[in-house]
Amino acid sequence: MTLLDPPAEPQGKRNAGKFTLIAVVLAAIIGGWFLFRYYPEKRAVNHFFDALVAGDTNRAYQLWKPSQVTELEIFWPTGGPKDITAL
């Protein structure tokens, strides 16, 4: 070995960078999954409550996705949003 020949690069240093990169990517994927896993449900609930707050009970009833046997009277058993204080 002369001064112009570089020494062999240690294998451990190169692997440490790979493992660090893999760990960071996995952490980002898992963090993103935890952050956005309920996003569609949260968005649907926000639309539902926005319709209720705006007083658009027919739209809220549609967003609730009722079954065939459920009627609007069951959705608003007190007679509507004007009589909501009866609850």
Phi and psi restraints in degrees (range 20) as a CNS / XPLOR table:
assign (resid 1 and name C) (resid 2 and name N)
       (resid 2 and name CA) (resid 2 and name C) 1.0 -110.4 20.0 2
assign (resid 2 and name N) (resid 2 and name CA)
       (resid 2 and name C) (resid 3 and name N) 1.0 -178.3 20.0 2
assign (resid 2 and name C) (resid 3 and name N)
       (resid 3 and name CA) (resid 3 and name C) 1.0 -69.4 20.0 2
assign (resid 3 and name N) (resid 3 and name CA)
       (resid 3 and name C) (resid 4 and name N) 1.0 -24.8 20.0 2
assign (resid 3 and name C) (resid 4 and name N)
       (resid 4 and name CA) (resid 4 and name C) 1.0 -85.6 20.0 2
assign (resid 4 and name N) (resid 4 and name CA)
       (resid 4 and name C) (resid 5 and name N) 1.0 -14.6 20.0 2
assign (resid 4 and name C) (resid 5 and name N)
       (resid 5 and name CA) (resid 5 and name C) 1.0 -87.1 20.0 2
assign (resid 5 and name N) (resid 5 and name CA)
       (resid 5 and name C) (resid 6 and name N) 1.0 121.9 20.0 2
assign (resid 5 and name C) (resid 6 and name N)
       (resid 6 and name CA) (resid 6 and name C) 1.0 -73.7 20.0 2
assign (resid 6 and name N) (resid 6 and name CA)
       (resid 6 and name C) (resid 7 and name N) 1.0 149.8 20.0 2
assign (resid 6 and name C) (resid 7 and name N)
       (resid 7 and name CA) (resid 7 and name C) 1.0 -72.0 20.0 2
assign (resid 7 and name N) (resid 7 and name CA)
       (resid 7 and name C) (resid 8 and name N) 1.0 159.0 20.0 2
assign (resid 7 and name C) (resid 8 and name N)
       (resid 8 and name CA) (resid 8 and name C) 1.0 -65.9 20.0 2
assign (resid 8 and name N) (resid 8 and name CA)
       (resid 8 and name C) (resid 9 and name N) 1.0 135.2 20.0 2
assign (resid 8 and name C) (resid 9 and name N)
       (resid 9 and name CA) (resid 9 and name C) 1.0 -75.5 20.0 2
assign (resid 9 and name N) (resid 9 and name CA)
       (resid 9 and name C) (resid 10 and name N) 1.0 132.9 20.0 2
assign (resid 9 and name C) (resid 10 and name N)
       (resid 10 and name CA) (resid 10 and name C) 1.0 -64.6 20.0 2
assign (resid 10 and name N) (resid 10 and name CA)
       (resid 10 and name C) (resid 11 and name N) 1.0 137.9 20.0 2
assign (resid 10 and name C) (resid 11 and name N)
       (resid 11 and name CA) (resid 11 and name C) 1.0 -71.1 20.0 2
assign (resid 11 and name N) (resid 11 and name CA)
       (resid 11 and name C) (resid 12 and name N) 1.0 -30.7 20.0 2
assign (resid 11 and name C) (resid 12 and name N)
       (resid 12 and name CA) (resid 12 and name C) 1.0 -63.7 20.0 2
assign (resid 12 and name N) (resid 12 and name CA)
       (resid 12 and name C) (resid 13 and name N) 1.0 -36.8 20.0 2
assign (resid 12 and name C) (resid 13 and name N)
       (resid 13 and name CA) (resid 13 and name C) 1.0 -65.3 20.0 2
assign (resid 13 and name N) (resid 13 and name CA)
       (resid 13 and name C) (resid 14 and name N) 1.0 -40.5 20.0 2
assign (resid 13 and name C) (resid 14 and name N)
       (resid 14 and name CA) (resid 14 and name C) 1.0 -68.0 20.0 2
assign (resid 14 and name N) (resid 14 and name CA)
       (resid 14 and name C) (resid 15 and name N) 1.0 -39.0 20.0 2
assign (resid 14 and name C) (resid 15 and name N)
       (resid 15 and name CA) (resid 15 and name C) 1.0 -69.9 20.0 2
assign (resid 15 and name N) (resid 15 and name CA)
       (resid 15 and name C) (resid 16 and name N) 1.0 -31.6 20.0 2
assign (resid 15 and name C) (resid 16 and name N)
       (resid 16 and name CA) (resid 16 and name C) 1.0 -62.9 20.0 2
assign (resid 16 and name N) (resid 16 and name CA)
       (resid 16 and name C) (resid 17 and name N) 1.0 -39.6 20.0 2
assign (resid 16 and name C) (resid 17 and name N)
       (resid 17 and name CA) (resid 17 and name C) 1.0 -65.5 20.0 2
assign (resid 17 and name N) (resid 17 and name CA)
       (resid 17 and name C) (resid 18 and name N) 1.0 -40.4 20.0 2
assign (resid 17 and name C) (resid 18 and name N)
       (resid 18 and name CA) (resid 18 and name C) 1.0 -63.8 20.0 2
assign (resid 18 and name N) (resid 18 and name CA)
       (resid 18 and name C) (resid 19 and name N) 1.0 -46.2 20.0 2
assign (resid 18 and name C) (resid 19 and name N)
       (resid 19 and name CA) (resid 19 and name C) 1.0 -66.2 20.0 2
assign (resid 19 and name N) (resid 19 and name CA)
       (resid 19 and name C) (resid 20 and name N) 1.0 -36.0 20.0 2
assign (resid 19 and name C) (resid 20 and name N)
       (resid 20 and name CA) (resid 20 and name C) 1.0 -65.5 20.0 2
assign (resid 20 and name N) (resid 20 and name CA)
       (resid 20 and name C) (resid 21 and name N) 1.0 -43.9 20.0 2
assign (resid 20 and name C) (resid 21 and name N)
       (resid 21 and name CA) (resid 21 and name C) 1.0 -63.1 20.0 2
assign (resid 21 and name N) (resid 21 and name CA)
       (resid 21 and name C) (resid 22 and name N) 1.0 -43.6 20.0 2
assign (resid 21 and name C) (resid 22 and name N)
       (resid 22 and name CA) (resid 22 and name C) 1.0 -63.0 20.0 2
assign (resid 22 and name N) (resid 22 and name CA)
       (resid 22 and name C) (resid 23 and name N) 1.0 -41.1 20.0 2
assign (resid 22 and name C) (resid 23 and name N)
       (resid 23 and name CA) (resid 23 and name C) 1.0 -64.7 20.0 2
assign (resid 23 and name N) (resid 23 and name CA)
       (resid 23 and name C) (resid 24 and name N) 1.0 -40.1 20.0 2
assign (resid 23 and name C) (resid 24 and name N)
       (resid 24 and name CA) (resid 24 and name C) 1.0 -67.4 20.0 2
assign (resid 24 and name N) (resid 24 and name CA)
       (resid 24 and name C) (resid 25 and name N) 1.0 -41.6 20.0 2
assign (resid 24 and name C) (resid 25 and name N)
       (resid 25 and name CA) (resid 25 and name C) 1.0 -65.1 20.0 2
assign (resid 25 and name N) (resid 25 and name CA)
       (resid 25 and name C) (resid 26 and name N) 1.0 -43.8 20.0 2
assign (resid 25 and name C) (resid 26 and name N)
       (resid 26 and name CA) (resid 26 and name C) 1.0 -63.3 20.0 2
assign (resid 26 and name N) (resid 26 and name CA)
       (resid 26 and name C) (resid 27 and name N) 1.0 -40.8 20.0 2
assign (resid 26 and name C) (resid 27 and name N)
       (resid 27 and name CA) (resid 27 and name C) 1.0 -63.1 20.0 2
assign (resid 27 and name N) (resid 27 and name CA)
       (resid 27 and name C) (resid 28 and name N) 1.0 -39.1 20.0 2
assign (resid 27 and name C) (resid 28 and name N)
       (resid 28 and name CA) (resid 28 and name C) 1.0 -66.6 20.0 2
assign (resid 28 and name N) (resid 28 and name CA)
       (resid 28 and name C) (resid 29 and name N) 1.0 -40.4 20.0 2
assign (resid 28 and name C) (resid 29 and name N)
       (resid 29 and name CA) (resid 29 and name C) 1.0 -65.7 20.0 2
assign (resid 29 and name N) (resid 29 and name CA)
       (resid 29 and name C) (resid 30 and name N) 1.0 -46.4 20.0 2
assign (resid 29 and name C) (resid 30 and name N)
       (resid 30 and name CA) (resid 30 and name C) 1.0 -66.9 20.0 2
assign (resid 30 and name N) (resid 30 and name CA)
       (resid 30 and name C) (resid 31 and name N) 1.0 -41.2 20.0 2
assign (resid 30 and name C) (resid 31 and name N)
       (resid 31 and name CA) (resid 31 and name C) 1.0 -63.1 20.0 2
assign (resid 31 and name N) (resid 31 and name CA)
       (resid 31 and name C) (resid 32 and name N) 1.0 -41.8 20.0 2
assign (resid 31 and name C) (resid 32 and name N)
       (resid 32 and name CA) (resid 32 and name C) 1.0 -63.9 20.0 2
assign (resid 32 and name N) (resid 32 and name CA)
       (resid 32 and name C) (resid 33 and name N) 1.0 -38.0 20.0 2
assign (resid 32 and name C) (resid 33 and name N)
       (resid 33 and name CA) (resid 33 and name C) 1.0 -64.9 20.0 2
assign (resid 33 and name N) (resid 33 and name CA)
       (resid 33 and name C) (resid 34 and name N) 1.0 -45.0 20.0 2
assign (resid 33 and name C) (resid 34 and name N)
       (resid 34 and name CA) (resid 34 and name C) 1.0 -64.8 20.0 2
assign (resid 34 and name N) (resid 34 and name CA)
       (resid 34 and name C) (resid 35 and name N) 1.0 -34.0 20.0 2
assign (resid 34 and name C) (resid 35 and name N)
       (resid 35 and name CA) (resid 35 and name C) 1.0 -73.7 20.0 2
assign (resid 35 and name N) (resid 35 and name CA)
       (resid 35 and name C) (resid 36 and name N) 1.0 -38.6 20.0 2
assign (resid 35 and name C) (resid 36 and name N)
       (resid 36 and name CA) (resid 36 and name C) 1.0 -110.5 20.0 2
assign (resid 36 and name N) (resid 36 and name CA)
       (resid 36 and name C) (resid 37 and name N) 1.0 11.7 20.0 2
assign (resid 36 and name C) (resid 37 and name N)
       (resid 37 and name CA) (resid 37 and name C) 1.0 -69.2 20.0 2
assign (resid 37 and name N) (resid 37 and name CA)
       (resid 37 and name C) (resid 38 and name N) 1.0 -29.3 20.0 2
assign (resid 37 and name C) (resid 38 and name N)
       (resid 38 and name CA) (resid 38 and name C) 1.0 -107.9 20.0 2
assign (resid 38 and name N) (resid 38 and name CA)
       (resid 38 and name C) (resid 39 and name N) 1.0 18.2 20.0 2
assign (resid 38 and name C) (resid 39 and name N)
       (resid 39 and name CA) (resid 39 and name C) 1.0 -59.4 20.0 2
assign (resid 39 and name N) (resid 39 and name CA)
       (resid 39 and name C) (resid 40 and name N) 1.0 -47.0 20.0 2
assign (resid 39 and name C) (resid 40 and name N)
       (resid 40 and name CA) (resid 40 and name C) 1.0 -62.5 20.0 2
assign (resid 40 and name N) (resid 40 and name CA)
       (resid 40 and name C) (resid 41 and name N) 1.0 -39.0 20.0 2
assign (resid 40 and name C) (resid 41 and name N)
       (resid 41 and name CA) (resid 41 and name C) 1.0 -68.3 20.0 2
assign (resid 41 and name N) (resid 41 and name CA)
       (resid 41 and name C) (resid 42 and name N) 1.0 -42.1 20.0 2
assign (resid 41 and name C) (resid 42 and name N)
       (resid 42 and name CA) (resid 42 and name C) 1.0 -63.1 20.0 2
assign (resid 42 and name N) (resid 42 and name CA)
       (resid 42 and name C) (resid 43 and name N) 1.0 -39.7 20.0 2
assign (resid 42 and name C) (resid 43 and name N)
       (resid 43 and name CA) (resid 43 and name C) 1.0 -65.5 20.0 2
assign (resid 43 and name N) (resid 43 and name CA)
       (resid 43 and name C) (resid 44 and name N) 1.0 -40.8 20.0 2
assign (resid 43 and name C) (resid 44 and name N)
       (resid 44 and name CA) (resid 44 and name C) 1.0 -65.2 20.0 2
assign (resid 44 and name N) (resid 44 and name CA)
       (resid 44 and name C) (resid 45 and name N) 1.0 -41.5 20.0 2
assign (resid 44 and name C) (resid 45 and name N)
       (resid 45 and name CA) (resid 45 and name C) 1.0 -65.8 20.0 2
assign (resid 45 and name N) (resid 45 and name CA)
       (resid 45 and name C) (resid 46 and name N) 1.0 -39.2 20.0 2
assign (resid 45 and name C) (resid 46 and name N)
       (resid 46 and name CA) (resid 46 and name C) 1.0 -63.1 20.0 2
assign (resid 46 and name N) (resid 46 and name CA)
       (resid 46 and name C) (resid 47 and name N) 1.0 -41.3 20.0 2
assign (resid 46 and name C) (resid 47 and name N)
       (resid 47 and name CA) (resid 47 and name C) 1.0 -63.9 20.0 2
assign (resid 47 and name N) (resid 47 and name CA)
       (resid 47 and name C) (resid 48 and name N) 1.0 -41.2 20.0 2
assign (resid 47 and name C) (resid 48 and name N)
       (resid 48 and name CA) (resid 48 and name C) 1.0 -61.8 20.0 2
assign (resid 48 and name N) (resid 48 and name CA)
       (resid 48 and name C) (resid 49 and name N) 1.0 -50.0 20.0 2
assign (resid 48 and name C) (resid 49 and name N)
       (resid 49 and name CA) (resid 49 and name C) 1.0 -71.0 20.0 2
assign (resid 49 and name N) (resid 49 and name CA)
       (resid 49 and name C) (resid 50 and name N) 1.0 -30.7 20.0 2
assign (resid 49 and name C) (resid 50 and name N)
       (resid 50 and name CA) (resid 50 and name C) 1.0 -63.4 20.0 2
assign (resid 50 and name N) (resid 50 and name CA)
       (resid 50 and name C) (resid 51 and name N) 1.0 -40.0 20.0 2
assign (resid 50 and name C) (resid 51 and name N)
       (resid 51 and name CA) (resid 51 and name C) 1.0 -65.4 20.0 2
assign (resid 51 and name N) (resid 51 and name CA)
       (resid 51 and name C) (resid 52 and name N) 1.0 -39.7 20.0 2
assign (resid 51 and name C) (resid 52 and name N)
       (resid 52 and name CA) (resid 52 and name C) 1.0 -65.8 20.0 2
assign (resid 52 and name N) (resid 52 and name CA)
       (resid 52 and name C) (resid 53 and name N) 1.0 -43.3 20.0 2
assign (resid 52 and name C) (resid 53 and name N)
       (resid 53 and name CA) (resid 53 and name C) 1.0 -64.4 20.0 2
assign (resid 53 and name N) (resid 53 and name CA)
       (resid 53 and name C) (resid 54 and name N) 1.0 -37.0 20.0 2
assign (resid 53 and name C) (resid 54 and name N)
       (resid 54 and name CA) (resid 54 and name C) 1.0 -74.1 20.0 2
assign (resid 54 and name N) (resid 54 and name CA)
       (resid 54 and name C) (resid 55 and name N) 1.0 -10.0 20.0 2
assign (resid 54 and name C) (resid 55 and name N)
       (resid 55 and name CA) (resid 55 and name C) 1.0 86.0 20.0 2
assign (resid 55 and name N) (resid 55 and name CA)
       (resid 55 and name C) (resid 56 and name N) 1.0 8.1 20.0 2
assign (resid 55 and name C) (resid 56 and name N)
       (resid 56 and name CA) (resid 56 and name C) 1.0 -89.5 20.0 2
assign (resid 56 and name N) (resid 56 and name CA)
       (resid 56 and name C) (resid 57 and name N) 1.0 78.8 20.0 2
assign (resid 56 and name C) (resid 57 and name N)
       (resid 57 and name CA) (resid 57 and name C) 1.0 -70.6 20.0 2
assign (resid 57 and name N) (resid 57 and name CA)
       (resid 57 and name C) (resid 58 and name N) 1.0 -29.9 20.0 2
assign (resid 57 and name C) (resid 58 and name N)
       (resid 58 and name CA) (resid 58 and name C) 1.0 -66.1 20.0 2
assign (resid 58 and name N) (resid 58 and name CA)
       (resid 58 and name C) (resid 59 and name N) 1.0 -40.0 20.0 2
assign (resid 58 and name C) (resid 59 and name N)
       (resid 59 and name CA) (resid 59 and name C) 1.0 -67.0 20.0 2
assign (resid 59 and name N) (resid 59 and name CA)
       (resid 59 and name C) (resid 60 and name N) 1.0 -40.7 20.0 2
assign (resid 59 and name C) (resid 60 and name N)
       (resid 60 and name CA) (resid 60 and name C) 1.0 -62.9 20.0 2
assign (resid 60 and name N) (resid 60 and name CA)
       (resid 60 and name C) (resid 61 and name N) 1.0 -38.6 20.0 2
assign (resid 60 and name C) (resid 61 and name N)
       (resid 61 and name CA) (resid 61 and name C) 1.0 -64.2 20.0 2
assign (resid 61 and name N) (resid 61 and name CA)
       (resid 61 and name C) (resid 62 and name N) 1.0 -38.9 20.0 2
assign (resid 61 and name C) (resid 62 and name N)
       (resid 62 and name CA) (resid 62 and name C) 1.0 -68.1 20.0 2
assign (resid 62 and name N) (resid 62 and name CA)
       (resid 62 and name C) (resid 63 and name N) 1.0 -39.7 20.0 2
assign (resid 62 and name C) (resid 63 and name N)
       (resid 63 and name CA) (resid 63 and name C) 1.0 -68.3 20.0 2
assign (resid 63 and name N) (resid 63 and name CA)
       (resid 63 and name C) (resid 64 and name N) 1.0 -26.0 20.0 2
assign (resid 63 and name C) (resid 64 and name N)
       (resid 64 and name CA) (resid 64 and name C) 1.0 -69.3 20.0 2
assign (resid 64 and name N) (resid 64 and name CA)
       (resid 64 and name C) (resid 65 and name N) 1.0 -18.8 20.0 2
assign (resid 64 and name C) (resid 65 and name N)
       (resid 65 and name CA) (resid 65 and name C) 1.0 54.5 20.0 2
assign (resid 65 and name N) (resid 65 and name CA)
       (resid 65 and name C) (resid 66 and name N) 1.0 67.0 20.0 2
assign (resid 65 and name C) (resid 66 and name N)
       (resid 66 and name CA) (resid 66 and name C) 1.0 -71.0 20.0 2
assign (resid 66 and name N) (resid 66 and name CA)
       (resid 66 and name C) (resid 67 and name N) 1.0 158.4 20.0 2
assign (resid 66 and name C) (resid 67 and name N)
       (resid 67 and name CA) (resid 67 and name C) 1.0 -81.3 20.0 2
assign (resid 67 and name N) (resid 67 and name CA)
       (resid 67 and name C) (resid 68 and name N) 1.0 180.0 20.0 2
assign (resid 67 and name C) (resid 68 and name N)
       (resid 68 and name CA) (resid 68 and name C) 1.0 -67.9 20.0 2
assign (resid 68 and name N) (resid 68 and name CA)
       (resid 68 and name C) (resid 69 and name N) 1.0 -30.3 20.0 2
assign (resid 68 and name C) (resid 69 and name N)
       (resid 69 and name CA) (resid 69 and name C) 1.0 -85.6 20.0 2
assign (resid 69 and name N) (resid 69 and name CA)
       (resid 69 and name C) (resid 70 and name N) 1.0 -14.7 20.0 2
assign (resid 69 and name C) (resid 70 and name N)
       (resid 70 and name CA) (resid 70 and name C) 1.0 -85.5 20.0 2
assign (resid 70 and name N) (resid 70 and name CA)
       (resid 70 and name C) (resid 71 and name N) 1.0 130.5 20.0 2
assign (resid 70 and name C) (resid 71 and name N)
       (resid 71 and name CA) (resid 71 and name C) 1.0 -113.1 20.0 2
assign (resid 71 and name N) (resid 71 and name CA)
       (resid 71 and name C) (resid 72 and name N) 1.0 168.4 20.0 2
assign (resid 71 and name C) (resid 72 and name N)
       (resid 72 and name CA) (resid 72 and name C) 1.0 -62.3 20.0 2
assign (resid 72 and name N) (resid 72 and name CA)
       (resid 72 and name C) (resid 73 and name N) 1.0 -30.4 20.0 2
assign (resid 72 and name C) (resid 73 and name N)
       (resid 73 and name CA) (resid 73 and name C) 1.0 -66.8 20.0 2
assign (resid 73 and name N) (resid 73 and name CA)
       (resid 73 and name C) (resid 74 and name N) 1.0 -29.7 20.0 2
assign (resid 73 and name C) (resid 74 and name N)
       (resid 74 and name CA) (resid 74 and name C) 1.0 -75.2 20.0 2
assign (resid 74 and name N) (resid 74 and name CA)
       (resid 74 and name C) (resid 75 and name N) 1.0 -34.4 20.0 2
assign (resid 74 and name C) (resid 75 and name N)
       (resid 75 and name CA) (resid 75 and name C) 1.0 -66.2 20.0 2
assign (resid 75 and name N) (resid 75 and name CA)
       (resid 75 and name C) (resid 76 and name N) 1.0 -41.8 20.0 2
assign (resid 75 and name C) (resid 76 and name N)
       (resid 76 and name CA) (resid 76 and name C) 1.0 -118.3 20.0 2
assign (resid 76 and name N) (resid 76 and name CA)
       (resid 76 and name C) (resid 77 and name N) 1.0 80.3 20.0 2
assign (resid 76 and name C) (resid 77 and name N)
       (resid 77 and name CA) (resid 77 and name C) 1.0 -68.4 20.0 2
assign (resid 77 and name N) (resid 77 and name CA)
       (resid 77 and name C) (resid 78 and name N) 1.0 -18.1 20.0 2
assign (resid 77 and name C) (resid 78 and name N)
       (resid 78 and name CA) (resid 78 and name C) 1.0 -90.0 20.0 2
assign (resid 78 and name N) (resid 78 and name CA)
       (resid 78 and name C) (resid 79 and name N) 1.0 -1.8 20.0 2
assign (resid 78 and name C) (resid 79 and name N)
       (resid 79 and name CA) (resid 79 and name C) 1.0 105.5 20.0 2
assign (resid 79 and name N) (resid 79 and name CA)
       (resid 79 and name C) (resid 80 and name N) 1.0 4.4 20.0 2
assign (resid 79 and name C) (resid 80 and name N)
       (resid 80 and name CA) (resid 80 and name C) 1.0 124.6 20.0 2
assign (resid 80 and name N) (resid 80 and name CA)
       (resid 80 and name C) (resid 81 and name N) 1.0 -179.8 20.0 2
assign (resid 80 and name C) (resid 81 and name N)
       (resid 81 and name CA) (resid 81 and name C) 1.0 -71.0 20.0 2
assign (resid 81 and name N) (resid 81 and name CA)
       (resid 81 and name C) (resid 82 and name N) 1.0 -20.3 20.0 2
assign (resid 81 and name C) (resid 82 and name N)
       (resid 82 and name CA) (resid 82 and name C) 1.0 -71.1 20.0 2
assign (resid 82 and name N) (resid 82 and name CA)
       (resid 82 and name C) (resid 83 and name N) 1.0 -26.1 20.0 2
assign (resid 82 and name C) (resid 83 and name N)
       (resid 83 and name CA) (resid 83 and name C) 1.0 -105.2 20.0 2
assign (resid 83 and name N) (resid 83 and name CA)
       (resid 83 and name C) (resid 84 and name N) 1.0 28.2 20.0 2
assign (resid 83 and name C) (resid 84 and name N)
       (resid 84 and name CA) (resid 84 and name C) 1.0 -68.8 20.0 2
assign (resid 84 and name N) (resid 84 and name CA)
       (resid 84 and name C) (resid 85 and name N) 1.0 -22.6 20.0 2
assign (resid 84 and name C) (resid 85 and name N)
       (resid 85 and name CA) (resid 85 and name C) 1.0 -70.1 20.0 2
assign (resid 85 and name N) (resid 85 and name CA)
       (resid 85 and name C) (resid 86 and name N) 1.0 -12.4 20.0 2
assign (resid 85 and name C) (resid 86 and name N)
       (resid 86 and name CA) (resid 86 and name C) 1.0 -72.9 20.0 2
assign (resid 86 and name N) (resid 86 and name CA)
       (resid 86 and name C) (resid 87 and name N) 1.0 -16.0 20.0 2
